[in-house]
């Protein structure tokens, strides 16, 4: 009887020890899995009728999927690859879903890091509209004629800056190819020393 009780007690202790170790393993595994969730860095839209997702950043690489105009893509990282001409000419490629797409055919809608929307040529002033809608005016004031409009996330490439009507606490207006927009609604994410007037950062 004594031997039986000792054996039974040993079995129960071993069982409890194994249970504790198993629970600890499950907890650690759960934490590790949670920490590997991929964070979306930026969001864009496909700007061409169809676009292949490639295994490598090259038009000669194997296609592993396809996208279509206005499809929303979550961009995880960027690399340099084959130069492609589309909306722009660029050697930048974005990693989306399960492969690479040329940045030449992606219109950035949300950029959480500056490299996401930065162009090939840093001497070009480049920004993103931060207003729900924004009129392009014939002169740097809100009373002049409307010659166009932009929406949140649109790309803009100012070619100059002038002082005008104060809007949203900002006296400067950016000159575009077809008119003026208030600088107070533009997030500048790329410029160079040669165009220091462009500025950098959120409005």
C-alpha positions in Angstrom: 0.0 0.0 0.0 2.8 2.4 0.9 4.5 1.7 -2.4 1.2 2.3 -4.3 0.7 5.7 -2.5 4.2 6.8 -3.3 3.8 5.8 -7.0 0.5 7.6 -7.2 1.8 10.8 -5.6 4.8 10.8 -8.0 2.5 10.4 -11.0 0.3 13.3 -9.8 3.3 15.6 -9.3 4.7 14.7 -12.7 1.3 15.4 -14.3 1.0 18.8 -12.6 4.6 19.7 -13.7 3.8 18.8 -17.3 0.6 20.8 -17.2 2.3 23.9 -15.9 5.0 23.6 -18.6 2.4 23.1 -21.3 0.5 26.2 -20.2 3.6 28.3 -20.1 4.5 27.2 -23.6 1.0 28.1 -24.9 1.3 31.6 -23.3 4.7 32.2 -24.8 3.6 30.9 -28.2 0.6 33.2 -28.2 2.7 36.3 -27.4 5.2 35.4 -30.0 2.5 35.0 -32.7 0.9 38.3 -31.8 4.2 40.1 -32.0 4.8 38.9 -35.6 1.7 40.7 -37.0 2.8 42.8 -40.0 2.0 46.5 -39.7 0.7 48.4 -42.7 3.2 51.2 -43.5 1.3 53.0 -46.3 -1.8 52.6 -48.4 -2.2 53.3 -52.1 -4.5 52.7 -55.1 -3.6 51.0 -58.4 -3.6 53.7 -61.2 -3.5 51.4 -64.2 -6.0 49.0 -65.8 -4.2 45.9 -64.6 -1.0 45.3 -62.6 0.9 42.1 -62.0 2.3 41.3 -58.5 5.8 39.9 -59.2 8.0 37.5 -57.2 10.9 39.9 -57.6 11.1 43.7 -58.4 11.3 43.1 -62.1 8.8 42.9 -65.0 10.6 39.6 -66.0 9.9 37.9 -62.7 7.2 35.4 -62.2 3.7 36.9 -61.7 2.1 35.7 -58.4 -1.1 37.7 -58.5 -2.8 40.6 -60.2 -4.4 43.9 -59.3 -6.8 46.2 -61.1 -7.5 50.0 -61.4 -8.5 51.6 -58.0 -7.7 48.4 -56.0 -6.5 49.4 -52.5 -3.0 48.0 -51.6 -1.3 47.9 -48.2 2.4 48.6 -48.7 4.8 47.0 -46.2 8.2 48.0 -47.6 10.1 49.5 -50.6 13.1 48.4 -52.6 15.0 49.3 -55.8 14.5 47.2 -58.9 13.9 47.6 -62.6 13.1 51.1 -63.8 9.5 51.3 -65.1 7.6 54.2 -66.7 4.0 54.8 -65.7 2.5 57.7 -63.9 6.1 58.5 -63.1 9.4 56.9 -64.2 10.9 55.1 -61.1 13.0 52.2 -60.0 11.0 51.9 -56.8 9.0 48.8 -56.1 6.5 48.2 -53.3 5.9 44.9 -51.5 2.1 44.2 -51.3 0.3 41.1 -50.3 2.6 38.3 -51.6 5.0 40.1 -53.9 6.3 43.3 -55.6 4.6 45.9 -57.8 6.2 48.9 -59.5 5.6 52.2 -57.7 5.1 53.8 -61.2 1.5 52.5 -61.0 0.6 53.2 -57.4 -1.0 56.4 -56.2 -0.3 56.9 -52.5 -3.3 57.7 -50.4 -1.8 57.4 -46.9 1.9 57.7 -46.1 3.0 56.8 -42.5 6.6 57.1 -43.4 8.3 59.6 -45.8 9.9 57.0 -48.1 6.5 55.6 -49.0 5.6 58.5 -51.3 9.0 60.1 -51.9 9.9 60.3 -55.6 13.1 59.5 -57.4 14.2 63.2 -57.7 14.6 64.9 -54.3 15.0 68.3 -56.0 11.2 68.2 -56.8 8.9 69.6 -54.2 6.4 66.9 -53.4 3.4 66.7 -51.1 0.1 65.1 -50.2 -3.2 66.9 -49.7 -4.5 66.8 -46.1 -7.9 68.3 -46.7 -11.1 66.4 -47.5 -11.4 68.6 -50.6 -9.3 71.6 -51.8 -9.9 74.0 -54.6 -7.2 75.1 -57.0 -7.6 78.9 -57.4 -6.5 81.2 -60.2 -4.9 83.5 -57.6 -3.6 82.9 -54.0 -6.9 83.8 -52.3 -10.2 82.2 -51.6 -12.2 84.8 -53.7 -10.5 84.1 -57.0 -11.8 81.7 -59.7 -11.8 78.0 -59.1 -9.8 76.2 -61.8 -9.6 72.7 -60.4 -10.0 70.6 -57.2 -8.1 68.0 -55.2 -9.1 65.5 -52.5 -7.4 64.0 -49.5 -4.3 62.0 -50.4 -3.8 63.5 -53.9 -0.2 64.0 -54.9 0.9 67.6 -55.6 4.2 68.9 -57.1 4.5 72.6 -56.2 6.7 74.7 -58.6 6.8 77.8 -56.4 5.5 79.5 -53.3 3.9 83.0 -52.8 2.4 85.0 -50.0 -1.4 85.4 -50.2 -4.6 85.3 -48.1 -4.1 83.7 -44.7 -5.9 80.3 -44.6 -5.8 77.9 -41.7 -3.1 80.0 -40.1 -0.9 79.8 -43.2 -0.1 82.9 -45.4 1.7 81.0 -48.1 0.2 79.4 -51.2 1.8 76.8 -53.4 1.9 77.4 -57.2 0.9 74.4 -59.3 1.0 74.1 -63.0 -2.6 75.3 -63.3 -3.1 77.5 -60.2 -2.7 78.0 -56.5 -3.5 76.0 -53.3 -3.1 77.0 -49.7 0.1 75.6 -48.2 -1.9 75.0 -45.0 -3.4 71.9 -46.3 -0.4 70.2 -47.9 1.9 67.7 -46.2 5.4 68.1 -47.7 7.3 64.9 -47.7 10.1 65.5 -50.2 12.2 68.5 -51.1 15.8 69.5 -51.4 18.2 72.3 -50.5 17.7 73.8 -53.9 14.0 74.2 -53.1 14.2 75.1 -49.4 11.0 77.2 -49.8 9.1 73.9 -50.2 9.4 73.0 -46.5 9.0 69.6 -44.8 6.4 67.9 -42.6 2.8 68.2 -41.7 0.9 71.5 -42.1 
